[in-house]
């Protein structure tokens, strides 16, 4: 049952998650608890990776078009 539910997880972060779960849980952790610890570990790894998301500069014409459309929609709803 455990293997069927957890087989797709990456080995290294999963082992870290198992160690944390076993260290914190009173009983042997359930699949749901192991998944929660695994998600927490993956989140920590993403935060520590220092990945910076760079966005392309906005096209002023496209932005104005979207804003004008939004204004028209709001005006229609208020009438």
C-alpha positions, 0 to 999 in steps of 0.5 A: 500500500505504501509503495503504491502510493509513494513510488513516484516521489523522488528518493532523496527528498523522500528520505529526508521527509521520512526521517522528519516524519519518524522523528516527529510522529508518535506512531509510524507515519501514514501515507498522508503524513509522509506526503505532507512532509515530502511537500514541505521538503520540496517547498524548502528545496525550491525556496533554497534554490534561489530561483528568480523569476524574471518577467518580460516587460509589459507591452504598453499597447497590450496593457492599455487594451486590457485595462480599457476592456476591464474599465468597459466591463466594470462600467457595464456592471455599475449601470 
